[in-house]
């Protein structure tokens, strides 16, 4: 796929690739409804469309990302509805068969999250769970019965905690993919702070990414 990535829009990385691989294991057809939350360049939404999903919606809080995802979908000849929204579409759509989430998950100093700028794509509070927890709490309402959530995040944020929260929400959840990747620039710049908080071992230079799959059972 041709994917344009202008400055200020989150580029596809290992977490994107890992989620695309998981997406390929899901059955999608012309009637399948897919939501990609925090789409960035639109890479995941386009992968869902190429996998056979008939109706794909993508959201992002960044106007620049929305325009980028729309352009990328058009350049690749794929039908993707891209709207500006904070994780969920502004029209409150539900009944999705598949929800894809690659939310911000990098632990960040301070309580306030950036409202603009590139850091908005990765900063997620001191434990990295601000957006993960929101998705866990709201996933059931977004999914159709039998629908599936696929979410990728760092194991630093607590994969077991994610599985537990989704289970409390009445979903059958488990970690289905794991992959160790080298630290990127953001993680390297915060290595000392992460070590002080006990989130990584001294001298660590890799993090584990996980994909959590959760299925709505009713």
ABEGO torsion letter per residue (X at the ends): XBBBBBBGBBBBBAAAAAAAAAAAABBBBAABBBBBBGAEAGAAAAAAAAAGBABBBBBBABAAAAAAAAAAAAAAGBBBBBBBBBGBBAAGBBGBABBBBBBBABBBBEABBBABEAAAAABAEAAGAAAAAAAAAAAAAABBBGBBBBBBBBAAAGAAAAAAAAAAAGBBBBBABBBBBBBBAAAAAAAAAAAAAGABBBGBABBBBBBBBBBBAX
